[in-house]
Amino acid sequence: MHWNSRPLLAAVLSLLALPAWAQVTNVALGKPSSASSVHANGYPTQYGHAKAFNGLLTTEDRWASAAAPGATTPEWLEVDLQEVHRVDSLTLHSGRDTAVGQQMLDFDIQHRLTATDSFQTFTGASITSNTLPTWTLTLAQPVQTRYVRLQCKRASADGLCRVRELEVRGVSLANQPPTAFAGHDNAVVLPTNSIQLTGTASDPDGTVTSILWQQAFGPTPATLTGVTTRTLSVSGLTAGTYIFRITVTDNNGATASDTASITVHPSTAPVDPRAGKIHVWPRGGRYDTAVFLPIEYGAIPGKKYPLVVSLHGRGGSTLSADHTQVLGNPEGFIRQLIPGKPLVNTYPAVVIAPHAPNIGAPYDSYWHVDLTHTLVQQAISLYNIDPDRVTMTGLSWGGAAVNDQFVKYRSTYAGGMPLAYTTPSPNPICLLEDFPLWAAGNSGDGVFNAWRWTNPTNGLVMQVQACPGYTGELQVTVMPGSAHSGWDEFWSRPDAQTWLVSQVRQTP
């Protein structure tokens, strides 16, 4: 038999040529879901319908119906792929315990293109007397659709429908637009008449190919430099309000825009003499604190600012031994705001960086959960702080303290950024399902333990994504380094700096 390699080679090359958004994946993973009913025993931590689309096959998590189905009264489970996809194959994982026969016996898998269309059964997906705990169908002809529904009509064991995972494999047929962020609104006080705006741009399924800044509004035309880069330099400002727009374009021609405003205050505006500087906040020798105030602090009566709490590591320091001076190179996020750093003139938040050891005490110190929280509450009262915009970040044992704070005092914070430290352990884990958390560390850092954060079986990310109220606000960045380090590089990223002042506390 002659083997012709050309068709195979052509097929492989065509696959390699597909853009990122056209690769075959489980397109149902993590997508919004619904069900006709959910078993009350263990709901929502064990039996929520989102469990059927979380990618976990090695735990007891699954969807279970609250009632036994019938041929004319099926129980159903549905996923919204959120856009039109080409569906190539379907895989149904029934209950894990095959010894008691938890597989689904009679079922249909259906689809519809829009929410107002009638459901149609996939060809080959109307099954009776199934005996397989894992059932797979490769479609002879791929189907373009958005909504996929499992109709369970008869189940074994206790008669309830049980699904460990419903996989829908295919590709997205739509280009995802890029995202753009122009940076936060900011202010300067004359005679300062220049500022830098650092925008961020990304594309979930391709690349950003161009960036363009423009002045959208202002009392006078400003001088713009770097209009095709992420960092825009603006000069020649006069008193008034300016608005600048960033527009980004992806490799498929889709665009996205965002704006940032700059308020220029007259030189006669009263400004706090500590503005744009770091000063010492004495607290009686315990947790004395370095404090940075924004450059325009005090220029706008009554204005409230975000608060970023910066925690050093075990053995680290921010103040001199007698706590009277801020170190020239303090440890923690506040290092980004020492004199001469460009962020000093633009960062829109109050930053506090407590020094853990008492005067004369050894530097091998841990952060006390309650005392740290008391410090944060006092800072909110002492400075012009917006209590709904308080975030915390720290490195190593400072990262541990960040985890401790939102486990015990979650309602105080709008978000947390622990660096180079391992996973928190709230009970239940779903306390994190709607909490903005951005963790980061080096892949080879045993303290960070990237595996505990990201492993696909029981890593924290997968556990939280499986929570029924997951909002998508947990993210983990694994950097390529091998040492217990990387925090200064991470804090120097504009997206990390922006994230810390972008979070807003959710109030009941």
JOTAJO-V450503 format. One line per field, one symbol per residue. ss: DSSP state (H for helix, E for strand, L for the rest). phi: phi as a letter, one per 40 degrees, with the letter a starting at -180 (. if undefined). psi: psi as a letter, one per 40 degrees, with the letter a starting at -180 (. if undefined). A space follows every 10 residues. Layout:
BEGIN
ss=???
phi=???
psi=???
END
This chain:
BEGIN
ss=LLLLHHHHHH HHHHHHLLLH HHLLEELLLL LLEEELLLLL LLLLLLLLHH HHHLLLLLLL LLEEEEEELL LLLLEEEEEE EEEEEEEEEE EEEELLLHHH LLLEEEEEEE EELLLLLLLE EEEEEEELLL LLLEEEEEEE EEEEEEEEEE EEEEELLLLE EEEEEEEEEE EELLLLLEEE ELLLLEEEEL LLLLEEEELE EEELLLLEEE EEEEEEELLL LLEEELLLLL EEEEELLLLE EEEEEEEEEE LLLLEEEEEE EEEEELLLLL LLLLELLEEE ELLLLLLLEE EEELLLLLLL LLLLEEEEEE ELLLLLLLEL LLLLLELLLL LLHHHHHLLL LHHHHLLLEE EEEELLLLLL LLLLLLLLHH HHHHHHHHHH HHLLEEEEEE EEEEELHHHH HHHHHHHHLH HHLLEEEEEL LLLLLLLLHH HHLLLLEEEE EELLLLLLLH HHHHLLLLLH HHHHHLLLLL LLLEEEEEEL LLLLLLHHHH HLLHHHHHHH HHLLLLLL
phi=.ccccccccc cccccccccd cbccaccccg cdbaacabdc cgcccbbccc ccbbgcbbbc cacbccbccb cbbccbbbbb cgacbccbab bbccdccccb gccccbabbb aacbcccccb cdcgbbbbfc bccbbbbccc bdbcabbbbc bcbabcfcgc cbbcabcbbi bcbbccccbb bchcdaabbd ccbaabbbcb aabcbabcba bacaccaica cccbbgcbbc bbcbagcbdh bbbbbbbbbc cbgcbababb bbcbcccccc bccccgbbbc bcbggbfdbc bbbddbdgcb dgcbbcbbcb bcccgcabbc dcgbbcccbc chdcccbcdg cccdcbccbc bbbcbcccdg ccccbbcccc ccccdccccc ccbcbcccbb bbaabfcccc ccdcccccbd ccbcibbcbf acccbcbccc cccbbcbbba acccccccfd cccbcccacd dcccccccbc bgccbbbbcc cbccagcccc cccdccccdc bccbccbc
psi=hhhheddddd ddddddeiid eeihigeehe iiiiidihhd heieddeidd defeeheeie hihhieihii degiiihihh eeihihhdih hhhaidgede feihdhiihi iidieeiiii hihefhhifh ehdhhihhhd hihhidhhhh hhehiabeei hhhdhhhhha ihehhhiiii heiiiaiihi ehfiihhhii hihefaihei hhiihdiidi hihhhfeeid hhhhifiiha hihhhhhiha eeeiiiiiii ihhhiieehh hheeheihih hhffehfihh hhhidehedh hehiiihhhh hiiheiieii defeihidgi hadedeeihe hdedeeheih hhgihdiihe iiegiihhdd dddddddddd ddighheefh ihiiibdddd dddddeddfd edieiighif iaiigihide eedfhhhhii iidehdddgd dddeiedfid dddddeidfh eeehihhhie ieigaedddd eehddddddd eeihhhi.
END
